Amino acid sequence: MNKIQRVLETVFKMAGQASGVVLIAIMFLILFEVITRYVLLHPFTISEEYSAYALVFIIYLGLAYTLNENGHLRITFAIKLLPVNVANWMRLFTLCIALIWTCVATVVSVRFVYDSFVRGMRAITPQLTPLGYPRIVIPIGFFLLLVGIIGAIHKTIKCIKSGLSIEDYLENKTEGNIS
């Protein structure tokens, strides 16, 4: 299981790094737009459209990375008031709800992208960009999140069995005390 976990963590990290690279690309694209608009007086018209596509890329590819890094919003102040076992079971419950929601979102987004290709949908811009291509990152991101949630459920079940809180479990795991 450790080998699979390492591979998934690598994939999540690469997705997070790709999101970072795309963010830098957006900054350069907007900078190029500003220069062409105000210095050259001939605007580069695709920056707004492609920056929006890139923002979708950043959001959806960053989901699994953020989950893996424990970066999603949590109400830890309330959870810390609960006994460890209750907090772990509550985490498992919320992760199961997230798993169901993400399964539905993955299926719906696959249909959304499929319909975009089948209908030949294009952006209502001068570039007439085929919308299926920028939208394809949505189901990919949801699928990665789905895999990440399954991993988080696995960790939470280990926490329930060991009686540790998720924070203690992760701390012991990094120190090598838990396999």
C-alpha positions as CSV (number, residue, x, y, z in Angstrom):
1,M,0.0,0.0,0.0
2,N,2.9,2.3,0.7
3,K,4.1,2.2,-2.9
4,I,0.6,3.1,-4.2
5,Q,0.4,5.9,-1.6
6,R,3.8,7.3,-2.8
7,V,2.7,7.2,-6.4
8,L,-0.6,8.9,-5.6
9,E,1.2,11.6,-3.5
10,T,3.6,12.1,-6.5
11,V,0.7,12.5,-8.9
12,F,-1.1,14.9,-6.5
13,K,2.1,16.9,-6.1
14,M,2.7,17.1,-9.9
15,A,-0.9,18.3,-10.3
16,G,-0.3,21.0,-7.7
17,Q,2.9,22.0,-9.3
18,A,1.2,22.1,-12.7
19,S,-1.4,24.4,-11.2
20,G,1.4,26.7,-9.9
21,V,3.0,26.8,-13.4
22,V,-0.3,27.7,-15.0
23,L,-0.8,30.5,-12.4
24,I,2.6,31.9,-13.5
25,A,1.5,31.6,-17.1
26,I,-1.7,33.5,-16.4
27,M,0.4,36.3,-14.9
28,F,2.6,36.5,-18.0
29,L,-0.4,36.3,-20.3
30,I,-2.1,39.2,-18.5
31,L,1.2,41.2,-18.5
32,F,1.5,40.6,-22.2
33,E,-2.1,41.8,-22.6
34,V,-1.3,45.0,-20.7
35,I,1.8,45.7,-22.7
36,T,0.1,45.1,-26.1
37,R,-2.9,47.2,-25.0
38,Y,-1.2,50.2,-23.5
39,V,2.2,50.3,-25.0
40,L,1.7,48.9,-28.5
41,L,-1.9,50.1,-28.7
42,H,-3.0,46.8,-30.3
43,P,-4.5,44.5,-27.6
44,F,-3.9,40.8,-27.5
45,T,-7.5,39.6,-27.4
46,I,-7.2,36.0,-26.1
47,S,-5.8,36.7,-22.7
48,E,-9.1,37.1,-20.9
49,E,-10.6,33.9,-22.4
50,Y,-7.5,31.7,-21.9
51,S,-6.9,33.1,-18.4
52,A,-10.3,31.9,-17.5
53,Y,-9.6,28.4,-18.9
54,A,-6.3,28.4,-17.0
55,L,-8.1,29.4,-13.8
56,V,-10.3,26.4,-14.1
57,F,-7.2,24.3,-14.7
58,I,-5.7,25.6,-11.5
59,I,-8.8,25.0,-9.4
60,Y,-9.6,21.5,-10.5
61,L,-6.0,20.2,-10.7
62,G,-5.3,21.7,-7.3
63,L,-8.2,19.9,-5.5
64,A,-6.4,16.6,-4.8
65,Y,-3.1,18.3,-3.9
66,T,-4.9,20.6,-1.5
67,L,-6.7,17.6,0.1
68,N,-3.4,15.7,0.4
69,E,-1.7,18.7,2.0
70,N,-4.6,19.1,4.5
71,G,-5.3,22.5,3.0
72,H,-9.0,22.4,2.6
73,L,-11.1,24.4,5.1
74,R,-11.9,22.5,8.3
75,I,-13.6,23.5,11.5
76,T,-10.8,22.3,13.7
77,F,-11.6,24.4,16.7
78,A,-15.0,22.5,17.1
79,I,-13.5,19.1,16.3
80,K,-10.7,19.5,18.9
81,L,-13.4,19.9,21.6
82,L,-14.7,16.4,20.8
83,P,-13.1,13.1,22.1
84,V,-10.6,11.7,19.5
85,N,-12.8,8.7,18.7
86,V,-15.8,10.9,18.0
87,A,-13.8,13.3,16.0
88,N,-12.4,10.4,13.9
89,W,-15.8,9.0,13.2
90,M,-17.1,12.5,12.3
91,R,-14.2,12.8,9.9
92,L,-15.0,9.5,8.4
93,F,-18.7,10.4,8.0
94,T,-17.9,13.7,6.3
95,L,-15.3,12.1,4.0
96,C,-18.0,9.5,3.0
97,I,-20.4,12.4,2.1
98,A,-17.5,14.0,0.2
99,L,-16.9,10.7,-1.6
100,I,-20.5,10.4,-2.7
101,W,-20.6,14.1,-3.8
102,T,-17.3,13.7,-5.7
103,C,-18.5,10.6,-7.4
104,V,-21.6,12.4,-8.6
105,A,-19.5,15.4,-9.7
106,T,-17.1,13.2,-11.6
107,V,-19.9,11.5,-13.5
108,V,-21.7,14.8,-14.2
109,S,-18.5,16.5,-15.4
110,V,-17.6,13.6,-17.7
111,R,-21.1,13.9,-19.3
112,F,-20.6,17.7,-19.5
113,V,-17.3,17.3,-21.4
114,Y,-18.7,14.5,-23.6
115,D,-21.7,16.7,-24.5
116,S,-19.3,19.6,-25.3
117,F,-17.4,17.4,-27.8
118,V,-20.6,15.7,-29.3
119,R,-22.3,19.1,-29.8
120,G,-19.2,20.7,-31.1
121,M,-19.6,23.5,-28.6
122,R,-17.4,26.5,-29.1
123,A,-16.7,29.7,-27.1
124,I,-18.6,32.8,-28.2
125,T,-15.3,34.7,-28.8
126,P,-13.4,35.6,-32.0
127,Q,-11.2,32.5,-31.4
128,L,-14.2,30.1,-31.4
129,T,-12.3,27.8,-29.0
130,P,-13.7,24.2,-28.9
131,L,-15.0,24.1,-25.3
132,G,-14.4,20.3,-24.7
133,Y,-10.6,20.7,-24.4
134,P,-10.5,23.3,-21.6
135,R,-13.4,21.5,-19.9
136,I,-11.7,18.1,-19.8
137,V,-9.6,19.2,-16.8
138,I,-12.8,19.2,-14.7
139,P,-13.5,15.5,-14.6
140,I,-9.7,14.8,-14.3
141,G,-9.6,17.0,-11.2
142,F,-12.7,15.5,-9.7
143,F,-11.3,12.0,-10.3
144,L,-8.0,12.9,-8.6
145,L,-10.0,14.3,-5.7
146,L,-12.0,11.1,-5.6
147,V,-8.8,9.1,-5.3
148,G,-7.5,11.5,-2.7
149,I,-10.7,11.2,-0.6
150,I,-10.4,7.4,-0.8
151,G,-6.9,7.7,0.6
152,A,-8.1,10.1,3.3
153,I,-10.8,7.6,4.3
154,H,-8.1,4.9,4.5
155,K,-6.0,7.1,6.8
156,T,-9.1,7.9,8.9
157,I,-9.9,4.2,9.3
158,K,-6.3,3.6,10.5
159,C,-6.8,6.5,13.0
160,I,-10.0,4.9,14.3
161,K,-8.2,1.5,14.7
162,S,-5.2,3.1,16.5
163,G,-7.1,5.6,18.6
164,L,-5.0,8.5,17.3
165,S,-6.3,11.8,16.0
166,I,-5.6,12.5,12.4
167,E,-3.0,15.1,13.4
168,D,-1.2,12.6,15.7
169,Y,-1.4,9.9,13.1
170,L,0.2,12.1,10.4
171,E,2.8,13.3,12.8
172,N,3.7,9.7,13.8
173,K,3.7,8.7,10.1
174,T,6.2,11.4,9.2
175,E,8.4,10.3,12.1
176,G,8.2,6.7,10.9
177,N,6.4,5.3,13.9
178,I,3.4,4.1,11.9
179,S,3.5,2.2,8.6
